[in-house]
Amino acid sequence: MKIELTRHKVHNEFAKKVELISGQNLFACYQCGNCTAGCPVAFAMEVGPHEVIRYTLLGLEEEALGVNTFWLCASCLQCTSRCPKGIDIARVMDALRSVVLRKKERKDHIQIPEFPEGFLERLPQIAFVSGFRKFLS
């Protein structure tokens, strides 16, 4: 597949939305593959977590949301513990699930910009995940 890189494609709305929901800087990912190498369910994934992040950054929304990777993610945090850049990849996977569910329902119950500054960084991940799942209907 040939991908044409442009400034517009790299700074795309899809990547911004995933970053906003997850609270993570996807541009910090330099595609080392440690997340995929340590993932206990990577063998069943169509593409690795690092590849889903790359699709997202390239604005390939259909490709990123069309794989089973984020649905199979067990949120075990093995990927997060292995990431040399400190990206919470489990949060990114959950954000991708949220994007799909919000598209289906066409509802955005939670307004992330209304959270106080620094709130997402201090919030335990389980509370973050539970909260979003609770308000996605």
Secondary structure, 3 states (H helix, E strand, C coil): CCCCCCHHHHCCHHHHHHHHHHCCCHHHCCCCCHHHHHCCCHHHCCCCHHHHHHHHHCCCHHHHHCCCHHHHCCCCCHHHHHCCCCCCHHHHHHHHHHHHHHHHHCCCCCCHHHCCCCHHHHCCHHHHHHHHHHHCC
